[in-house]
Each structure stands twice: as structure tokens, then as C-alpha cells.
Amino acid sequence: MSETVSFVQIVTAVTHKGALLYGLTTSGAVYEYNFSREVWIPLPMRALAEGSPGVNVVGLRGPGGTEERPA
């Protein structure tokens, strides 16, 4: 039996593994598409404490190429 999942946003990423697809639901759940199985797999997400040691934040490119950094 399959479950229907609706996304408000789908993004692509290119890594050393190749191209990846991620989907974001209205409830904030994140899924990764598994090309070989042709299914969306939920990814466990957790919040990090602000100022946690060892946290690496990558800047994001916004519209017009401006760089946005999380606060």
C-alpha cells in the first residue's frame, strides 16, 4: 500500500553521489527521492541548539545572487 505525499517545495542538489531531490511538506517534513526504488523517503530532522560546537552553516544564495546567512 502506498501513501500520497504532497510537497510545497522541491529542490535539487548535486553532491559527490550525484543529483538528489528533496521535498518539503506543509508540516515541515523533509523527504529525499530514492531514484532506484522510485519512492520518497522521510528524513529524520532535528533542531540544533544555537551556538552548538561543530555546527557548520553553509550560506545560501538568494534571488539575484545575494548571499543570505542564517541569523
Residue pairs with C-beta under 8 A, 6 or more apart in sequence:
5 23
5 25
5 31
5 40
6 25
6 26
7 23
7 24
7 25
7 31
8 24
8 25
8 26
9 23
9 24
10 21
10 22
10 23
10 24
11 21
11 22
11 24
12 19
12 20
12 21
12 22
13 19
13 20
13 22
14 20
20 32
20 33
21 32
21 33
22 30
22 31
22 32
22 33
22 43
23 30
23 31
23 32
23 33
23 40
24 30
24 31
25 31
28 45
29 42
29 45
30 42
30 43
30 45
31 40
31 41
31 42
31 43
32 40
32 41
32 43
33 39
33 40
33 41
34 40
34 41
48 55
57 69
57 70
59 67
59 68
59 69
60 67
60 68
60 69
61 67
61 68
62 68
